[in-house]
Amino acid sequence: MKQSLKKMISLFMALCMILISACSNNTSTDTPGPDSSWDNTPKVLTPVASGVTTLGNEIITIDTSNVSDGYLMVMYSGSAARIKFFISTPNHVKYTYDLTPASEYSTLPLTGGNGSYSIEVMEQVIDNKYSALYNSTVNVTLTNEFSPFLYPNQYTWFTNDNKAVAKASELTATATDTLSAIEQIYNYVIKNVTYDYDKAASVTASYLPDVDSTLSLSKGICFDYAALMTAMLRSQGIPTKLEIGYSGEVYHAWISTYTEETGWIGNIIHFDGNNWSLMDPTLAASNSSSSVKSYIGDGSNYVVKYSR
């Protein structure tokens, strides 16, 4: 077994449970090291509202020009303080996004694969009362099934100018393959970001991570850990899902990432060229390895509700 695989086993064996109910610059020009076969050049994809095809009305614009790449661009220009944007996937999972009046588009992912997506927009009237603003359907055929998990979106936003992107390039400068690139980023996050208990106690339901803030402050909640690692891996061209759901009975966020490498890792994660691997940077950053295998097992303790 390659040395990188052995190291990955030890990383995954470091995962166990934290019972926190609140868990809810310029492009680097680094080149791979002399012993590296990994191209660490940032591969940041940029979502655009090209205006080729749009839906909506006078105050809500939904640009569907690039749904084949797995995203919508949405802009609300009305007067309500907040709107709810609902996307129901072909398998009937309903996603909720919060939007506010803006002069720029928000990027919302289409993570349910090919098929028909239902869109519903609700405009705030007062407090928790909303009125219907717009609804429609969008048919999606993805050019690349991994595109929704490579582009930045509202939950994990990054550009070529982000420090997190530059850091990912720096960390993977000596990587030899996908697994070692993942290892370098994963190891950095779990060793350098600490859990922010004060933030966990006060965070609101509409909170969105800022990956550069998490990187510079070196602390955050599970959502911050997952978003930072998602941005760093995606910026290296590694498809990554930001998963939100339950770890045991705790509402939690973690990631899954894809690699073409095959084989079993510690009988916990299976890389078979098709399946996604489970990684929980929040737990690994805060715990010892003593009870990992009994908790993680085959991953059945993790129940995904949403993939962004």
LOTI-5640 format. One record per residue (C-alpha): y, z, x; residue in one letter; residue number from 1. Coordinates in Angstrom, 3 decimals, always signed. Each point is the difference from the previous one (the first is absolute). Layout:
residues N
> Y|Z|X|A|NUM
...
END
This chain:
residues 308
> +0.000|+0.000|+0.000|M|1
> +3.440|-0.836|+1.240|K|2
> +2.077|+2.866|+1.307|Q|3
> +2.612|-0.682|-2.687|S|4
> -2.641|+0.483|-2.703|L|5
> -1.019|+3.310|+1.535|K|6
> +3.608|+1.126|-0.024|K|7
> +0.361|-1.057|-3.628|M|8
> -3.021|+2.107|-0.896|I|9
> +1.646|+3.066|+1.505|S|10
> +3.225|-0.754|-1.881|L|11
> -1.721|-0.285|-3.331|F|12
> -2.028|+3.124|+0.726|M|13
> +3.339|+1.806|+0.231|A|14
> +0.769|-0.451|-3.717|L|15
> -0.219|+2.884|-2.508|C|16
> +1.823|+1.389|-3.038|M|17
> +3.516|+1.501|-0.378|I|18
> +0.556|+1.460|-3.468|L|19
> +3.601|-0.961|-0.601|I|20
> +0.592|-0.844|-3.643|S|21
> +3.443|-1.433|+0.661|A|22
> -1.426|-2.835|+2.039|C|23
> +0.906|-2.424|-2.198|S|24
> +13.929|-15.345|+20.404|N|25
> -1.044|-2.928|+0.929|N|26
> -3.428|-1.602|+0.215|T|27
> -1.904|+1.262|+3.013|S|28
> -0.560|-2.541|+2.716|T|29
> -2.876|+1.928|+1.561|D|30
> -2.914|-2.178|+1.027|T|31
> -3.651|+1.046|+0.230|P|32
> -0.982|+1.851|+3.139|G|33
> -2.046|-1.707|+2.721|P|34
> -3.296|+1.260|-1.474|D|35
> +0.986|-0.695|-3.601|S|36
> -1.129|-2.763|-2.322|S|37
> +2.067|+1.255|-2.950|W|38
> +3.217|-1.842|-0.817|D|39
> +2.400|+2.877|-0.713|N|40
> +2.906|-2.248|-0.999|T|41
> +1.355|+1.265|-3.357|P|42
> -1.217|-2.122|-2.897|K|43
> +2.426|+1.132|-2.677|V|44
> -0.113|-2.070|-3.179|L|45
> +3.235|-0.267|-1.972|T|46
> -0.087|-0.131|-3.812|P|47
> +2.602|-2.328|-1.504|V|48
> +1.514|-0.716|-3.392|A|49
> +0.213|-3.764|+0.291|S|50
> +0.961|-0.587|-3.622|G|51
> -2.533|-2.778|-0.541|V|52
> -1.494|+1.746|-3.033|T|53
> +1.522|+2.997|-1.773|T|54
> -0.447|+2.083|-3.126|L|55
> +2.287|+2.477|-1.722|G|56
> +3.347|+0.056|-1.752|N|57
> +3.654|+0.611|+0.763|E|58
> -0.605|+3.409|+1.636|I|59
> -3.542|-0.137|+1.379|I|60
> -1.090|-2.780|+2.353|T|61
> -3.653|-0.297|+0.991|I|62
> -0.600|-2.577|+2.726|D|63
> -3.598|-1.225|-0.214|T|64
> +0.346|-2.762|+2.584|S|65
> -2.413|+1.654|+2.450|N|66
> -2.610|+1.702|-2.146|V|67
> -2.638|-1.938|+1.968|S|68
> +0.965|+2.257|+2.932|D|69
> -0.565|+3.098|-2.111|G|70
> +3.467|+1.212|-0.975|Y|71
> +2.863|-0.178|-2.497|L|72
> +3.710|+0.297|+0.768|M|73
> +1.944|+1.964|-2.628|V|74
> +3.709|+0.750|-0.443|M|75
> +1.638|+1.994|-2.792|Y|76
> +3.747|-0.446|-0.526|S|77
> +0.518|+1.958|-3.208|G|78
> +1.786|+3.291|-0.586|S|79
> -2.906|+2.382|-0.602|A|80
> -0.534|+2.615|+2.697|A|81
> -3.684|-0.827|+0.265|R|82
> -2.597|-2.420|-1.269|I|83
> -3.784|+0.145|-0.046|K|84
> -1.800|-3.116|+1.162|F|85
> -3.677|-0.115|-0.981|F|86
> -2.554|-2.378|+1.489|I|87
> -3.480|-0.094|-1.538|S|88
> -2.615|-1.657|+2.197|T|89
> -2.784|-2.349|-1.196|P|90
> -2.358|+3.002|-0.018|N|91
> +2.485|+1.974|-2.151|H|92
> +1.332|+2.453|+2.573|V|93
> +3.610|+0.765|-0.932|K|94
> +2.481|+0.499|+2.835|Y|95
> +3.422|+1.584|-0.528|T|96
> +3.038|-0.732|+2.157|Y|97
> +3.449|+1.573|-0.266|D|98
> +3.018|-2.231|+0.451|L|99
> +3.740|+0.612|-0.042|T|100
> +2.936|-2.435|-0.268|P|101
> +0.239|-1.957|+3.252|A|102
> +1.408|-3.130|+1.559|S|103
> -3.209|-0.597|+1.949|E|104
> -3.566|-0.711|-1.014|Y|105
> -2.848|+2.517|+0.111|S|106
> -3.441|-1.211|+1.066|T|107
> -2.865|+1.058|-2.264|L|108
> -3.600|-0.739|+1.035|P|109
> -2.706|-1.695|-2.052|L|110
> -3.070|+1.840|+1.243|T|111
> -2.555|-0.773|-2.708|G|112
> -1.182|-3.347|+1.357|G|113
> -0.025|-3.253|-1.945|N|114
> +0.635|-0.156|-3.716|G|115
> +2.564|+0.775|-2.664|S|116
> +2.491|+2.830|+0.562|Y|117
> +2.009|+1.527|-2.849|S|118
> +3.611|+0.968|+0.652|I|119
> +1.975|+2.472|-2.093|E|120
> +3.532|+1.209|+0.696|V|121
> +1.505|+3.095|-1.643|M|122
> +3.672|+0.969|+0.254|E|123
> +1.088|+3.644|+0.003|Q|124
> +2.018|+1.088|-3.025|V|125
> +0.303|+3.722|+0.677|I|126
> -2.143|+2.518|+1.863|D|127
> -3.625|-1.067|-0.466|N|128
> +0.718|-2.438|-2.809|K|129
> -0.341|-3.707|+0.793|Y|130
> +0.377|-3.194|-1.996|S|131
> -1.837|-3.295|+0.466|A|132
> +1.920|-2.477|+2.135|L|133
> -2.432|-2.785|+0.850|Y|134
> -3.702|-0.879|+0.136|N|135
> -2.021|-2.970|+1.160|S|136
> -3.171|-1.030|+1.830|T|137
> -0.481|-1.548|+3.432|V|138
> -3.076|-1.912|+1.119|N|139
> -0.886|+0.596|+3.636|V|140
> -2.234|-1.942|+2.368|T|141
> +0.275|+1.420|+3.495|L|142
> +0.060|-2.364|+2.941|T|143
> -1.331|+2.841|+2.183|N|144
> -1.705|+3.020|-1.579|E|145
> +1.510|+2.254|+2.692|F|146
> +3.626|-1.075|-0.499|S|147
> +0.921|+2.883|-2.351|P|148
> -1.060|+2.388|+2.772|F|149
> +1.958|-1.699|+2.776|L|150
> +3.448|-0.357|-1.568|Y|151
> +2.464|+2.884|-0.205|P|152
> +0.791|+1.249|-3.500|N|153
> +1.973|+2.698|-1.791|Q|154
> -2.483|+2.720|+0.990|Y|155
> -0.290|-1.024|+3.636|T|156
> +3.112|-1.837|+1.097|W|157
> +0.456|-1.308|+3.543|F|158
> +1.666|-2.905|+1.786|T|159
> +0.086|-1.352|+3.537|N|160
> +2.857|+2.397|+0.706|D|161
> -1.922|+3.167|-0.822|N|162
> -0.739|+2.468|+2.777|K|163
> -3.447|+0.493|-1.506|A|164
> -0.751|-3.682|+0.612|V|165
> +1.142|+0.227|+3.615|A|166
> -2.052|+3.172|+0.467|K|167
> -3.129|-1.678|-1.373|A|168
> +0.453|-2.843|+2.471|S|169
> +0.460|+2.480|+2.844|E|170
> -3.074|+2.008|-0.974|L|171
> -2.266|-3.051|-0.204|T|172
> +1.130|-1.584|+3.275|A|173
> -3.299|+0.951|+1.658|T|174
> -2.265|-0.499|-3.037|A|175
> -3.022|-2.208|+0.514|T|176
> -0.930|-0.702|-3.635|D|177
> +0.820|+0.945|-3.590|T|178
> -1.829|+3.312|+0.171|L|179
> +1.786|+1.124|+3.134|S|180
> +3.361|-1.053|-1.494|A|181
> -0.766|+2.130|-3.067|I|182
> -1.101|+2.834|+2.264|E|183
> +3.235|-0.018|+2.007|Q|184
> +2.205|+0.119|-3.102|I|185
> -2.176|+2.499|-1.852|Y|186
> -0.213|+2.318|+2.983|N|187
> +3.776|-0.085|+0.489|Y|188
> +0.757|+0.839|-3.632|V|189
> -2.410|+2.913|-0.287|I|190
> +1.196|+1.497|+3.294|K|191
> +3.737|-0.436|-0.503|N|192
> +0.712|+0.488|-3.708|V|193
> -0.251|+3.495|-1.496|T|194
> -0.286|+0.951|-3.650|Y|195
> +3.284|+0.858|-1.737|D|196
> -0.796|+2.838|-2.404|Y|197
> +3.622|+0.403|-1.133|D|198
> +0.203|-3.650|-0.957|K|199
> -3.332|+0.185|-1.807|A|200
> +1.342|+2.826|-2.148|A|201
> +3.089|-1.915|-1.098|S|202
> -0.926|-3.692|-0.023|V|203
> +0.601|-1.884|-3.261|T|204
> -2.242|-2.510|-1.771|A|205
> +2.326|-2.900|+0.880|S|206
> +0.002|+0.749|+3.746|Y|207
> -0.467|-2.976|+2.333|L|208
> -0.739|+0.377|+3.743|P|209
> +2.272|-1.154|+2.799|D|210
> -2.348|-0.880|+2.864|V|211
> +2.654|+0.214|+2.720|D|212
> +1.129|+3.399|-1.261|S|213
> -3.586|+1.289|+0.150|T|214
> -0.339|-1.401|+3.514|L|215
> +3.247|+1.550|+1.277|S|216
> -0.410|+3.374|-1.747|L|217
> -3.712|+0.185|+0.912|S|218
> -0.832|+1.652|-3.304|K|219
> -0.743|-0.907|-3.584|G|220
> -2.318|+0.361|-2.988|I|221
> -3.219|-1.958|-0.572|C|222
> +1.962|-2.894|-1.500|F|223
> +2.109|-0.219|+3.187|D|224
> -3.044|+0.085|+2.287|Y|225
> -1.686|-2.761|-1.981|A|226
> +3.122|-2.177|-0.290|A|227
> +0.789|+0.264|+3.716|L|228
> -3.483|-0.955|+1.058|M|229
> -0.145|-2.783|-2.598|T|230
> +3.255|-1.509|+1.298|A|231
> -1.101|+0.241|+3.630|M|232
> -3.390|-1.594|-0.633|L|233
> +1.336|-2.745|-2.262|R|234
> +2.631|-0.834|+2.593|S|235
> -2.871|-0.696|+2.382|Q|236
> -1.616|-2.349|-2.492|G|237
> -2.690|+2.483|-1.069|I|238
> -0.512|+0.036|-3.802|P|239
> +0.568|+3.552|-1.223|T|240
> +0.029|+1.627|-3.428|K|241
> +2.127|+3.009|-0.782|L|242
> -2.331|+1.879|-2.334|E|243
> +1.156|+2.557|-2.571|I|244
> -2.462|+2.078|-1.966|G|245
> -2.027|+3.166|+0.314|Y|246
> -1.632|+1.651|+2.980|S|247
> -2.169|+2.527|-1.775|G|248
> +2.358|+1.386|-2.651|E|249
> +3.151|-0.598|+2.040|V|250
> +2.364|-2.891|-0.719|Y|251
> +0.258|-1.641|+3.356|H|252
> +0.863|-3.115|+2.038|A|253
> -2.005|-1.556|+2.815|W|254
> -0.753|-3.484|+1.317|I|255
> -2.763|-2.536|+0.187|S|256
> +0.017|-2.689|+2.637|T|257
> -1.979|-3.155|+0.582|Y|258
> -1.624|-1.387|+3.112|T|259
> -2.401|-2.824|+0.642|E|260
> -1.953|+2.259|+2.341|E|261
> -3.416|+0.918|-1.400|T|262
> -2.248|+3.020|+0.281|G|263
> -0.225|+3.621|-1.081|W|264
> +2.354|+2.648|+1.321|I|265
> -1.455|+3.490|-0.076|G|266
> -1.816|-0.772|-3.268|N|267
> +3.365|+0.613|-1.677|I|268
> +1.811|-3.304|+0.040|I|269
> -1.654|-3.391|-0.286|H|270
> +1.713|-2.997|+1.546|F|271
> -1.992|-2.947|-1.317|D|272
> +2.661|-2.684|+0.101|G|273
> +0.738|+0.421|-3.702|N|274
> +0.418|+3.664|-0.842|N|275
> +3.004|+2.221|+0.595|W|276
> -0.143|+3.034|+2.250|S|277
> +1.388|+3.382|-1.004|L|278
> +2.481|+1.836|+2.219|M|279
> +1.972|+3.112|-0.844|D|280
> +2.704|+0.602|+2.634|P|281
> +1.428|+3.040|-1.819|T|282
> -3.259|+1.921|+0.149|L|283
> -0.825|-1.009|+3.544|A|284
> +3.412|+1.163|+1.185|A|285
> -0.410|+3.499|-1.380|S|286
> -3.616|+1.036|+0.378|N|287
> -2.902|+0.552|+2.356|S|288
> -3.149|-2.085|-0.155|S|289
> -2.442|+2.744|-1.039|S|290
> -0.398|-0.869|-3.686|S|291
> +0.792|-3.689|+0.022|V|292
> -3.343|-1.637|-0.527|K|293
> -0.994|+2.296|-2.865|S|294
> +3.262|-0.768|-1.796|Y|295
> +0.500|-3.684|+0.728|I|296
> -3.660|-0.942|-0.352|G|297
> -0.152|-3.503|-1.408|D|298
> +3.608|+0.138|-1.182|G|299
> -0.889|+0.920|-3.577|S|300
> +2.404|+2.967|+0.094|N|301
> +2.830|-2.547|+0.004|Y|302
> +0.871|-1.632|-3.332|V|303
> +2.543|-2.827|+0.149|V|304
> +2.387|-0.411|-2.923|K|305
> +2.469|-2.395|+1.566|Y|306
> +0.041|-2.289|+3.040|S|307
> +3.407|-1.087|+1.201|R|308
END
